[in-house]
Each structure stands twice: as structure tokens, then as C-alpha cells.
């Protein structure tokens, strides 16, 4: 799995988890939902988010071997 797909999966999981926690535990978890959404929004303009840095340090590949950046 590559960074772009894993990043979307993690962000979606965080959003779903925080919505469940807001529903069953405390509505204050919606602040976390907003934080994830804001990070997704700013990453559309900057092409950077904190989770990408973490995933790179963990050794998750950015692209399939032999394939360069298509952007």
C-alpha cells in the first residue's frame, strides 16, 4: 500500500471513529473531526499533511517501484 491510499484510509477512519465517539461518548469529539477535515482541506493546497510525514518515516513507499511522480 502506498502513502496516498493509506492517508485517505487513515483520515476516513479517524473521521468515522470520531463521529462514533461523539455520538456515544461526548460531542467534544467533533473537534477532532473538524481538525481532520481542516488538515485535508489545507493539504489540497500545500500537498503536505502531518500524517504523510509520519508515514514516510515509517517507511511507507510513495509510489510503486519504478514509477515516478505523475504530478
Phi, psi and omega in degrees: 000145184251165188305313185300315181289317180295322179298315179295322179294317180295315180299315178298320178296318177299317180295313179297317179297315181292327175293319176297317179295323178294322181288316187263343186239292184206138179292349176297341176294344178293338174297321178293320176302314179297322178298316179295316179298319179295321176297319177297319180297311182292330180291338176294331180267327186257346184058033178215141170212156183303323182295327177298319179297316179297314181296321178297317179294334177279355176090016178287127181290147179279321184223159174300148182302132180087357181249133180263177180296129183270000186276000000 
